[in-house]
């Protein structure tokens, strides 16, 4: 199953570099109560945990129906 994604725009972080967003973790749930699963997708930008130096962009969550319709960000 192929679903078109609405990738967030690249972001310039405090280190002066521009970073792209990448699709990361995903899960499924019935978000709108229609009995069908929707996909929840996490977008990361230069993701790091506190054990690494550097800057991390905002994290976004998108919800998509299986037909590709984006419900929310």
mmCIF file as gemmi writes it, N, C-alpha and C atoms, coordinates in Angstrom:
data_model
loop_
_atom_site.group_PDB
_atom_site.id
_atom_site.type_symbol
_atom_site.label_atom_id
_atom_site.label_alt_id
_atom_site.label_comp_id
_atom_site.label_asym_id
_atom_site.label_entity_id
_atom_site.label_seq_id
_atom_site.pdbx_PDB_ins_code
_atom_site.Cartn_x
_atom_site.Cartn_y
_atom_site.Cartn_z
_atom_site.occupancy
_atom_site.B_iso_or_equiv
_atom_site.pdbx_formal_charge
_atom_site.auth_seq_id
_atom_site.auth_asym_id
_atom_site.pdbx_PDB_model_num
ATOM 1 N N . UNK Axp A 1 ? 0.848 -1.173 0 1 0 ? 1 A 1
ATOM 2 C CA . UNK Axp A 1 ? 0 0 0 1 0 ? 1 A 1
ATOM 3 C C . UNK Axp A 1 ? 0.891 1.232 0 1 0 ? 1 A 1
ATOM 4 N N . UNK Axp A 2 ? 0.669 2.117 -0.926 1 0 ? 2 A 1
ATOM 5 C CA . UNK Axp A 2 ? 1.454 3.345 -1.039 1 0 ? 2 A 1
ATOM 6 C C . UNK Axp A 2 ? 0.566 4.536 -0.683 1 0 ? 2 A 1
ATOM 7 N N . UNK Axp A 3 ? 1.041 5.37 0.231 1 0 ? 3 A 1
ATOM 8 C CA . UNK Axp A 3 ? 0.286 6.535 0.672 1 0 ? 3 A 1
ATOM 9 C C . UNK Axp A 3 ? 1.17 7.773 0.48 1 0 ? 3 A 1
ATOM 10 N N . UNK Axp A 4 ? 0.661 8.802 -0.221 1 0 ? 4 A 1
ATOM 11 C CA . UNK Axp A 4 ? 1.461 10.029 -0.369 1 0 ? 4 A 1
ATOM 12 C C . UNK Axp A 4 ? 1.589 10.745 0.974 1 0 ? 4 A 1
ATOM 13 N N . UNK Axp A 5 ? 2.786 11.213 1.273 1 0 ? 5 A 1
ATOM 14 C CA . UNK Axp A 5 ? 3.051 11.879 2.543 1 0 ? 5 A 1
ATOM 15 C C . UNK Axp A 5 ? 3.272 13.371 2.329 1 0 ? 5 A 1
ATOM 16 N N . UNK Axp A 6 ? 2.885 14.167 3.298 1 0 ? 6 A 1
ATOM 17 C CA . UNK Axp A 6 ? 3.08 15.61 3.278 1 0 ? 6 A 1
ATOM 18 C C . UNK Axp A 6 ? 4.304 15.93 4.12 1 0 ? 6 A 1
ATOM 19 N N . UNK Axp A 7 ? 5.478 15.85 3.49 1 0 ? 7 A 1
ATOM 20 C CA . UNK Axp A 7 ? 6.747 16.046 4.203 1 0 ? 7 A 1
ATOM 21 C C . UNK Axp A 7 ? 6.892 17.498 4.64 1 0 ? 7 A 1
ATOM 22 N N . UNK Axp A 8 ? 7.242 17.741 5.919 1 0 ? 8 A 1
ATOM 23 C CA . UNK Axp A 8 ? 7.484 19.115 6.372 1 0 ? 8 A 1
ATOM 24 C C . UNK Axp A 8 ? 8.659 19.746 5.617 1 0 ? 8 A 1
ATOM 25 N N . UNK Axp A 9 ? 8.641 21.057 5.508 1 0 ? 9 A 1
ATOM 26 C CA . UNK Axp A 9 ? 9.716 21.792 4.833 1 0 ? 9 A 1
ATOM 27 C C . UNK Axp A 9 ? 11.016 21.661 5.622 1 0 ? 9 A 1
ATOM 28 N N . UNK Axp A 10 ? 12.16 21.723 4.939 1 0 ? 10 A 1
ATOM 29 C CA . UNK Axp A 10 ? 13.441 21.72 5.644 1 0 ? 10 A 1
ATOM 30 C C . UNK Axp A 10 ? 13.505 22.876 6.64 1 0 ? 10 A 1
ATOM 31 N N . UNK Axp A 11 ? 14.34 22.712 7.661 1 0 ? 11 A 1
ATOM 32 C CA . UNK Axp A 11 ? 14.435 23.729 8.711 1 0 ? 11 A 1
ATOM 33 C C . UNK Axp A 11 ? 15.896 24.076 8.962 1 0 ? 11 A 1
ATOM 34 N N . UNK Axp A 12 ? 16.146 25.358 9.247 1 0 ? 12 A 1
ATOM 35 C CA . UNK Axp A 12 ? 17.479 25.82 9.62 1 0 ? 12 A 1
ATOM 36 C C . UNK Axp A 12 ? 17.549 25.833 11.143 1 0 ? 12 A 1
ATOM 37 N N . UNK Axp A 13 ? 18.497 25.078 11.686 1 0 ? 13 A 1
ATOM 38 C CA . UNK Axp A 13 ? 18.636 24.99 13.142 1 0 ? 13 A 1
ATOM 39 C C . UNK Axp A 13 ? 19.676 25.992 13.638 1 0 ? 13 A 1
ATOM 40 N N . UNK Axp A 14 ? 19.838 26.062 14.953 1 0 ? 14 A 1
ATOM 41 C CA . UNK Axp A 14 ? 20.725 27.065 15.567 1 0 ? 14 A 1
ATOM 42 C C . UNK Axp A 14 ? 22.19 26.908 15.177 1 0 ? 14 A 1
ATOM 43 N N . UNK Axp A 15 ? 22.559 25.757 14.622 1 0 ? 15 A 1
ATOM 44 C CA . UNK Axp A 15 ? 23.946 25.589 14.177 1 0 ? 15 A 1
ATOM 45 C C . UNK Axp A 15 ? 24.166 26.177 12.781 1 0 ? 15 A 1
ATOM 46 N N . UNK Axp A 16 ? 23.114 26.759 12.195 1 0 ? 16 A 1
ATOM 47 C CA . UNK Axp A 16 ? 23.224 27.396 10.882 1 0 ? 16 A 1
ATOM 48 C C . UNK Axp A 16 ? 23.042 26.456 9.711 1 0 ? 16 A 1
ATOM 49 N N . UNK Axp A 17 ? 22.881 25.167 9.954 1 0 ? 17 A 1
ATOM 50 C CA . UNK Axp A 17 ? 22.709 24.192 8.885 1 0 ? 17 A 1
ATOM 51 C C . UNK Axp A 17 ? 21.224 23.954 8.63 1 0 ? 17 A 1
ATOM 52 N N . UNK Axp A 18 ? 20.914 23.557 7.396 1 0 ? 18 A 1
ATOM 53 C CA . UNK Axp A 18 ? 19.547 23.235 7.022 1 0 ? 18 A 1
ATOM 54 C C . UNK Axp A 18 ? 19.389 21.719 7.018 1 0 ? 18 A 1
ATOM 55 N N . UNK Axp A 19 ? 18.327 21.236 7.65 1 0 ? 19 A 1
ATOM 56 C CA . UNK Axp A 19 ? 18.094 19.797 7.778 1 0 ? 19 A 1
ATOM 57 C C . UNK Axp A 19 ? 16.748 19.414 7.177 1 0 ? 19 A 1
ATOM 58 N N . UNK Axp A 20 ? 16.7 18.238 6.582 1 0 ? 20 A 1
ATOM 59 C CA . UNK Axp A 20 ? 15.481 17.671 6.014 1 0 ? 20 A 1
ATOM 60 C C . UNK Axp A 20 ? 14.755 16.857 7.088 1 0 ? 20 A 1
ATOM 61 N N . UNK Axp A 21 ? 13.454 16.773 6.965 1 0 ? 21 A 1
ATOM 62 C CA . UNK Axp A 21 ? 12.664 15.892 7.817 1 0 ? 21 A 1
ATOM 63 C C . UNK Axp A 21 ? 12.649 14.488 7.217 1 0 ? 21 A 1
ATOM 64 N N . UNK Axp A 22 ? 12.623 13.484 8.093 1 0 ? 22 A 1
ATOM 65 C CA . UNK Axp A 22 ? 12.504 12.101 7.648 1 0 ? 22 A 1
ATOM 66 C C . UNK Axp A 22 ? 11.349 11.431 8.383 1 0 ? 22 A 1
ATOM 67 N N . UNK Axp A 23 ? 10.636 10.586 7.647 1 0 ? 23 A 1
ATOM 68 C CA . UNK Axp A 23 ? 9.571 9.799 8.254 1 0 ? 23 A 1
ATOM 69 C C . UNK Axp A 23 ? 10.221 8.827 9.227 1 0 ? 23 A 1
ATOM 70 N N . UNK Axp A 24 ? 9.697 8.74 10.443 1 0 ? 24 A 1
ATOM 71 C CA . UNK Axp A 24 ? 10.307 7.928 11.478 1 0 ? 24 A 1
ATOM 72 C C . UNK Axp A 24 ? 9.334 6.837 11.891 1 0 ? 24 A 1
ATOM 73 N N . UNK Axp A 25 ? 8.928 6.825 13.126 1 0 ? 25 A 1
ATOM 74 C CA . UNK Axp A 25 ? 8.035 5.788 13.634 1 0 ? 25 A 1
ATOM 75 C C . UNK Axp A 25 ? 6.611 5.988 13.127 1 0 ? 25 A 1
ATOM 76 N N . UNK Axp A 26 ? 5.868 4.897 13.066 1 0 ? 26 A 1
ATOM 77 C CA . UNK Axp A 26 ? 4.455 4.954 12.681 1 0 ? 26 A 1
ATOM 78 C C . UNK Axp A 26 ? 3.687 3.918 13.488 1 0 ? 26 A 1
ATOM 79 N N . UNK Axp A 27 ? 2.406 4.17 13.633 1 0 ? 27 A 1
ATOM 80 C CA . UNK Axp A 27 ? 1.51 3.253 14.309 1 0 ? 27 A 1
ATOM 81 C C . UNK Axp A 27 ? 0.141 3.385 13.676 1 0 ? 27 A 1
ATOM 82 N N . UNK Axp A 28 ? -0.759 2.481 14.024 1 0 ? 28 A 1
ATOM 83 C CA . UNK Axp A 28 ? -2.118 2.543 13.494 1 0 ? 28 A 1
ATOM 84 C C . UNK Axp A 28 ? -3.125 2.543 14.632 1 0 ? 28 A 1
ATOM 85 N N . UNK Axp A 29 ? -4.264 3.184 14.384 1 0 ? 29 A 1
ATOM 86 C CA . UNK Axp A 29 ? -5.376 3.228 15.342 1 0 ? 29 A 1
ATOM 87 C C . UNK Axp A 29 ? -6.6 3.718 14.595 1 0 ? 29 A 1
ATOM 88 N N . UNK Axp A 30 ? -7.771 3.456 15.14 1 0 ? 30 A 1
ATOM 89 C CA . UNK Axp A 30 ? -9 4.01 14.587 1 0 ? 30 A 1
ATOM 90 C C . UNK Axp A 30 ? -9.197 5.375 15.236 1 0 ? 30 A 1
ATOM 91 N N . UNK Axp A 31 ? -8.755 6.42 14.561 1 0 ? 31 A 1
ATOM 92 C CA . UNK Axp A 31 ? -8.757 7.765 15.132 1 0 ? 31 A 1
ATOM 93 C C . UNK Axp A 31 ? -10.099 8.466 15.04 1 0 ? 31 A 1
ATOM 94 N N . UNK Axp A 32 ? -10.907 8.11 14.049 1 0 ? 32 A 1
ATOM 95 C CA . UNK Axp A 32 ? -12.158 8.842 13.843 1 0 ? 32 A 1
ATOM 96 C C . UNK Axp A 32 ? -13.409 8.002 14.102 1 0 ? 32 A 1
ATOM 97 N N . UNK Axp A 33 ? -13.229 6.779 14.624 1 0 ? 33 A 1
ATOM 98 C CA . UNK Axp A 33 ? -14.364 5.952 15.019 1 0 ? 33 A 1
ATOM 99 C C . UNK Axp A 33 ? -15.15 5.332 13.888 1 0 ? 33 A 1
ATOM 100 N N . UNK Axp A 34 ? -14.571 5.285 12.681 1 0 ? 34 A 1
ATOM 101 C CA . UNK Axp A 34 ? -15.29 4.708 11.543 1 0 ? 34 A 1
ATOM 102 C C . UNK Axp A 34 ? -15.055 3.207 11.376 1 0 ? 34 A 1
ATOM 103 N N . UNK Axp A 35 ? -14.299 2.591 12.294 1 0 ? 35 A 1
ATOM 104 C CA . UNK Axp A 35 ? -14.027 1.16 12.224 1 0 ? 35 A 1
ATOM 105 C C . UNK Axp A 35 ? -12.851 0.79 11.343 1 0 ? 35 A 1
ATOM 106 N N . UNK Axp A 36 ? -12.183 1.781 10.739 1 0 ? 36 A 1
ATOM 107 C CA . UNK Axp A 36 ? -11.003 1.531 9.902 1 0 ? 36 A 1
ATOM 108 C C . UNK Axp A 36 ? -9.787 2.18 10.554 1 0 ? 36 A 1
ATOM 109 N N . UNK Axp A 37 ? -8.643 1.53 10.359 1 0 ? 37 A 1
ATOM 110 C CA . UNK Axp A 37 ? -7.408 2.075 10.905 1 0 ? 37 A 1
ATOM 111 C C . UNK Axp A 37 ? -6.951 3.301 10.124 1 0 ? 37 A 1
ATOM 112 N N . UNK Axp A 38 ? -6.339 4.244 10.853 1 0 ? 38 A 1
ATOM 113 C CA . UNK Axp A 38 ? -5.594 5.339 10.26 1 0 ? 38 A 1
ATOM 114 C C . UNK Axp A 38 ? -4.141 5.193 10.711 1 0 ? 38 A 1
ATOM 115 N N . UNK Axp A 39 ? -3.251 5.868 9.995 1 0 ? 39 A 1
ATOM 116 C CA . UNK Axp A 39 ? -1.818 5.795 10.294 1 0 ? 39 A 1
ATOM 117 C C . UNK Axp A 39 ? -1.39 7.078 10.999 1 0 ? 39 A 1
ATOM 118 N N . UNK Axp A 40 ? -0.646 6.921 12.088 1 0 ? 40 A 1
ATOM 119 C CA . UNK Axp A 40 ? -0.026 8.047 12.781 1 0 ? 40 A 1
ATOM 120 C C . UNK Axp A 40 ? 1.465 7.96 12.477 1 0 ? 40 A 1
ATOM 121 N N . UNK Axp A 41 ? 2.021 9.024 11.893 1 0 ? 41 A 1
ATOM 122 C CA . UNK Axp A 41 ? 3.41 9.037 11.444 1 0 ? 41 A 1
ATOM 123 C C . UNK Axp A 41 ? 4.172 10.141 12.153 1 0 ? 41 A 1
ATOM 124 N N . UNK Axp A 42 ? 5.359 9.814 12.676 1 0 ? 42 A 1
ATOM 125 C CA . UNK Axp A 42 ? 6.219 10.796 13.343 1 0 ? 42 A 1
ATOM 126 C C . UNK Axp A 42 ? 7.301 11.261 12.372 1 0 ? 42 A 1
ATOM 127 N N . UNK Axp A 43 ? 7.456 12.588 12.262 1 0 ? 43 A 1
ATOM 128 C CA . UNK Axp A 43 ? 8.519 13.194 11.453 1 0 ? 43 A 1
ATOM 129 C C . UNK Axp A 43 ? 9.615 13.702 12.377 1 0 ? 43 A 1
ATOM 130 N N . UNK Axp A 44 ? 10.871 13.345 12.078 1 0 ? 44 A 1
ATOM 131 C CA . UNK Axp A 44 ? 12.036 13.808 12.833 1 0 ? 44 A 1
ATOM 132 C C . UNK Axp A 44 ? 12.922 14.667 11.943 1 0 ? 44 A 1
ATOM 133 N N . UNK Axp A 45 ? 13.646 15.586 12.593 1 0 ? 45 A 1
ATOM 134 C CA . UNK Axp A 45 ? 14.616 16.428 11.891 1 0 ? 45 A 1
ATOM 135 C C . UNK Axp A 45 ? 15.895 16.461 12.712 1 0 ? 45 A 1
ATOM 136 N N . UNK Axp A 46 ? 16.913 15.746 12.247 1 0 ? 46 A 1
ATOM 137 C CA . UNK Axp A 46 ? 18.204 15.676 12.943 1 0 ? 46 A 1
ATOM 138 C C . UNK Axp A 46 ? 18.015 15.228 14.39 1 0 ? 46 A 1
ATOM 139 N N . UNK Axp A 47 ? 17.186 14.226 14.597 1 0 ? 47 A 1
ATOM 140 C CA . UNK Axp A 47 ? 16.855 13.753 15.937 1 0 ? 47 A 1
ATOM 141 C C . UNK Axp A 47 ? 18.065 13.28 16.725 1 0 ? 47 A 1
ATOM 142 N N . UNK Axp A 48 ? 18.157 13.74 17.95 1 0 ? 48 A 1
ATOM 143 C CA . UNK Axp A 48 ? 19.237 13.342 18.866 1 0 ? 48 A 1
ATOM 144 C C . UNK Axp A 48 ? 18.654 13.223 20.27 1 0 ? 48 A 1
ATOM 145 N N . UNK Axp A 49 ? 19.224 12.337 21.067 1 0 ? 49 A 1
ATOM 146 C CA . UNK Axp A 49 ? 18.837 12.332 22.478 1 0 ? 49 A 1
ATOM 147 C C . UNK Axp A 49 ? 19.884 13.114 23.265 1 0 ? 49 A 1
ATOM 148 N N . UNK Axp A 50 ? 19.683 13.251 24.558 1 0 ? 50 A 1
ATOM 149 C CA . UNK Axp A 50 ? 20.564 14.113 25.348 1 0 ? 50 A 1
ATOM 150 C C . UNK Axp A 50 ? 21.97 13.557 25.559 1 0 ? 50 A 1
ATOM 151 N N . UNK Axp A 51 ? 22.275 12.377 25.043 1 0 ? 51 A 1
ATOM 152 C CA . UNK Axp A 51 ? 23.638 11.855 25.148 1 0 ? 51 A 1
ATOM 153 C C . UNK Axp A 51 ? 24.508 12.296 23.966 1 0 ? 51 A 1
ATOM 154 N N . UNK Axp A 52 ? 23.931 13.029 23.017 1 0 ? 52 A 1
ATOM 155 C CA . UNK Axp A 52 ? 24.666 13.505 21.837 1 0 ? 52 A 1
ATOM 156 C C . UNK Axp A 52 ? 24.614 15.024 21.756 1 0 ? 52 A 1
ATOM 157 N N . UNK Axp A 53 ? 25.713 15.617 21.286 1 0 ? 53 A 1
ATOM 158 C CA . UNK Axp A 53 ? 25.742 17.056 21.058 1 0 ? 53 A 1
ATOM 159 C C . UNK Axp A 53 ? 24.948 17.386 19.803 1 0 ? 53 A 1
ATOM 160 N N . UNK Axp A 54 ? 24.467 18.62 19.739 1 0 ? 54 A 1
ATOM 161 C CA . UNK Axp A 54 ? 23.815 19.076 18.523 1 0 ? 54 A 1
ATOM 162 C C . UNK Axp A 54 ? 22.413 19.581 18.779 1 0 ? 54 A 1
ATOM 163 N N . UNK Axp A 55 ? 21.754 19.907 17.688 1 0 ? 55 A 1
ATOM 164 C CA . UNK Axp A 55 ? 20.421 20.483 17.749 1 0 ? 55 A 1
ATOM 165 C C . UNK Axp A 55 ? 19.433 19.564 17.053 1 0 ? 55 A 1
ATOM 166 N N . UNK Axp A 56 ? 18.222 19.585 17.545 1 0 ? 56 A 1
ATOM 167 C CA . UNK Axp A 56 ? 17.142 18.771 17.009 1 0 ? 56 A 1
ATOM 168 C C . UNK Axp A 56 ? 16.009 19.691 16.568 1 0 ? 56 A 1
ATOM 169 N N . UNK Axp A 57 ? 15.434 19.397 15.412 1 0 ? 57 A 1
ATOM 170 C CA . UNK Axp A 57 ? 14.281 20.162 14.95 1 0 ? 57 A 1
ATOM 171 C C . UNK Axp A 57 ? 13.016 19.726 15.667 1 0 ? 57 A 1
ATOM 172 N N . UNK Axp A 58 ? 11.94 20.452 15.434 1 0 ? 58 A 1
ATOM 173 C CA . UNK Axp A 58 ? 10.644 20.082 16.012 1 0 ? 58 A 1
ATOM 174 C C . UNK Axp A 58 ? 10.216 18.715 15.498 1 0 ? 58 A 1
ATOM 175 N N . UNK Axp A 59 ? 9.483 17.99 16.31 1 0 ? 59 A 1
ATOM 176 C CA . UNK Axp A 59 ? 8.909 16.702 15.923 1 0 ? 59 A 1
ATOM 177 C C . UNK Axp A 59 ? 7.448 16.952 15.575 1 0 ? 59 A 1
ATOM 178 N N . UNK Axp A 60 ? 6.997 16.366 14.465 1 0 ? 60 A 1
ATOM 179 C CA . UNK Axp A 60 ? 5.603 16.492 14.043 1 0 ? 60 A 1
ATOM 180 C C . UNK Axp A 60 ? 4.953 15.123 13.992 1 0 ? 60 A 1
ATOM 181 N N . UNK Axp A 61 ? 3.661 15.091 14.268 1 0 ? 61 A 1
ATOM 182 C CA . UNK Axp A 61 ? 2.853 13.883 14.108 1 0 ? 61 A 1
ATOM 183 C C . UNK Axp A 61 ? 1.783 14.165 13.067 1 0 ? 61 A 1
ATOM 184 N N . UNK Axp A 62 ? 1.664 13.283 12.08 1 0 ? 62 A 1
ATOM 185 C CA . UNK Axp A 62 ? 0.624 13.368 11.063 1 0 ? 62 A 1
ATOM 186 C C . UNK Axp A 62 ? -0.299 12.166 11.198 1 0 ? 62 A 1
ATOM 187 N N . UNK Axp A 63 ? -1.557 12.37 10.85 1 0 ? 63 A 1
ATOM 188 C CA . UNK Axp A 63 ? -2.522 11.267 10.785 1 0 ? 63 A 1
ATOM 189 C C . UNK Axp A 63 ? -3.038 11.185 9.356 1 0 ? 63 A 1
ATOM 190 N N . UNK Axp A 64 ? -3.007 9.966 8.781 1 0 ? 64 A 1
ATOM 191 C CA . UNK Axp A 64 ? -3.449 9.733 7.408 1 0 ? 64 A 1
ATOM 192 C C . UNK Axp A 64 ? -4.464 8.61 7.369 1 0 ? 64 A 1
ATOM 193 N N . UNK Axp A 65 ? -5.481 8.786 6.543 1 0 ? 65 A 1
ATOM 194 C CA . UNK Axp A 65 ? -6.374 7.675 6.235 1 0 ? 65 A 1
ATOM 195 C C . UNK Axp A 65 ? -5.637 6.767 5.261 1 0 ? 65 A 1
ATOM 196 N N . UNK Axp A 66 ? -6.078 5.528 5.117 1 0 ? 66 A 1
ATOM 197 C CA . UNK Axp A 66 ? -5.397 4.583 4.218 1 0 ? 66 A 1
ATOM 198 C C . UNK Axp A 66 ? -5.517 4.981 2.754 1 0 ? 66 A 1
ATOM 199 N N . UNK Axp A 67 ? -6.468 5.87 2.417 1 0 ? 67 A 1
ATOM 200 C CA . UNK Axp A 67 ? -6.566 6.356 1.033 1 0 ? 67 A 1
ATOM 201 C C . UNK Axp A 67 ? -5.624 7.54 0.779 1 0 ? 67 A 1
ATOM 202 N N . UNK Axp A 68 ? -4.854 7.957 1.799 1 0 ? 68 A 1
ATOM 203 C CA . UNK Axp A 68 ? -3.873 9.034 1.648 1 0 ? 68 A 1
ATOM 204 C C . UNK Axp A 68 ? -4.33 10.384 2.149 1 0 ? 68 A 1
ATOM 205 N N . UNK Axp A 69 ? -5.594 10.535 2.507 1 0 ? 69 A 1
ATOM 206 C CA . UNK Axp A 69 ? -6.091 11.818 3.009 1 0 ? 69 A 1
ATOM 207 C C . UNK Axp A 69 ? -5.449 12.13 4.355 1 0 ? 69 A 1
ATOM 208 N N . UNK Axp A 70 ? -4.823 13.321 4.462 1 0 ? 70 A 1
ATOM 209 C CA . UNK Axp A 70 ? -4.219 13.729 5.74 1 0 ? 70 A 1
ATOM 210 C C . UNK Axp A 70 ? -5.317 14.306 6.627 1 0 ? 70 A 1
ATOM 211 N N . UNK Axp A 71 ? -5.415 13.781 7.849 1 0 ? 71 A 1
ATOM 212 C CA . UNK Axp A 71 ? -6.413 14.252 8.795 1 0 ? 71 A 1
ATOM 213 C C . UNK Axp A 71 ? -5.937 15.443 9.598 1 0 ? 71 A 1
ATOM 214 N N . UNK Axp A 72 ? -4.697 15.399 10.064 1 0 ? 72 A 1
ATOM 215 C CA . UNK Axp A 72 ? -4.145 16.487 10.859 1 0 ? 72 A 1
ATOM 216 C C . UNK Axp A 72 ? -2.64 16.355 10.973 1 0 ? 72 A 1
ATOM 217 N N . UNK Axp A 73 ? -2.038 17.48 11.377 1 0 ? 73 A 1
ATOM 218 C CA . UNK Axp A 73 ? -0.614 17.516 11.754 1 0 ? 73 A 1
ATOM 219 C C . UNK Axp A 73 ? -0.586 18.123 13.131 1 0 ? 73 A 1
